[in-house]
Amino acid sequence: MEVMLICSNCHKENQEDSKFCQECGCALEVQSNIVKIGKPTGVSKFTPLSREERFRRAKLAALKALKNAETAESAPAGVVFVGKKIL
């Protein structure tokens, strides 16, 4: 894993063993609050949802919103519920 240092002046990433920033030339000082950033490994725990699952969730959210709109006795001023006729 490649470790990079970030310049406190211009925020450019620099190699860990650099003494000066490659972008602005400022001295790279070791500080106690430096965060080392490594390159991503390419492995992600995130799994995208299938098209069917996205559609199912959107449909459930729309039905829930419609049910909430229908059961609301009165809406605050300026609120318009889609699908409701306003007189």
matplotlib code that plots the C-alpha trace (Angstrom):
import matplotlib.pyplot as plt

x = [0.0, 1.4, 1.2, 0.8, 1.4, -0.8, 0.8, -0.7, -0.2, -1.7, -3.2, -1.2, -0.5, 3.2, 5.2, 5.7, 9.5, 9.2, 10.8, 9.2, 5.9, 6.0, 3.5, 4.3, 7.8, 6.8, 8.6, 6.6, 6.7, 5.7, 2.7, 0.9, -2.4, -1.3, -3.6, -2.0, -4.1, -3.6, -4.7, -8.0, -7.6, -10.4, -12.5, -15.8, -18.3, -21.0, -23.1, -25.4, -29.1, -30.6, -32.9, -35.9, -34.9, -34.6, -38.0, -39.6, -38.2, -39.3, -42.8, -43.0, -41.9, -44.5, -47.3, -46.2, -46.2, -49.7, -51.1, -49.7, -51.2, -54.6, -54.7, -53.6, -56.6, -55.2, -52.1, -50.1, -50.7, -48.9, -48.6, -50.1, -50.5, -50.0, -53.2, -55.5, -58.0, -57.6, -60.8]
y = [0.0, 3.4, 6.0, 9.7, 12.9, 15.9, 19.4, 21.7, 24.7, 23.5, 20.1, 18.3, 14.6, 13.8, 10.6, 9.6, 10.1, 13.6, 16.5, 19.3, 19.5, 18.7, 21.4, 24.5, 23.6, 24.1, 21.9, 18.9, 18.8, 15.8, 16.7, 14.7, 15.1, 13.9, 11.5, 9.0, 8.1, 4.8, 3.8, 1.8, -1.9, -2.2, -4.4, -2.9, -4.2, -2.3, -4.3, -2.4, -3.2, -4.9, -3.0, -5.0, -4.3, -0.5, -0.6, -2.5, -0.1, 3.0, 1.5, 0.8, 4.3, 5.8, 3.7, 4.7, 8.4, 8.0, 6.2, 8.9, 11.6, 9.9, 9.5, 13.0, 14.9, 18.3, 19.5, 22.5, 25.7, 25.6, 21.8, 20.1, 16.4, 14.9, 13.2, 15.3, 17.7, 21.2, 23.2]
z = [0.0, -1.0, 1.7, 0.8, 2.8, 2.2, 2.1, 4.8, 2.4, -1.0, 0.0, -2.7, -2.1, -1.8, -1.3, 2.3, 2.1, 0.6, 2.5, 0.3, -1.5, -5.2, -6.0, -3.9, -2.5, 1.2, 3.7, 4.7, 8.5, 10.6, 12.7, 15.3, 13.5, 10.1, 8.4, 6.1, 3.1, 1.4, -2.1, -2.2, -2.5, -5.0, -2.7, -1.7, 0.8, -1.0, -3.4, -5.7, -5.6, -8.6, -10.9, -9.5, -5.9, -6.6, -8.3, -5.4, -2.8, -4.8, -5.2, -1.4, -0.6, -3.0, -1.6, 2.0, 1.0, -0.6, 2.5, 4.7, 2.5, 2.5, 6.3, 7.1, 8.5, 7.6, 5.8, 6.9, 4.9, 1.5, 1.4, -1.7, -1.9, -5.3, -6.5, -4.2, -5.7, -4.3, -4.2]

ax = plt.figure().add_subplot(projection="3d")
ax.plot(x, y, z, "-o")
ax.set_aspect("equal")
plt.show()
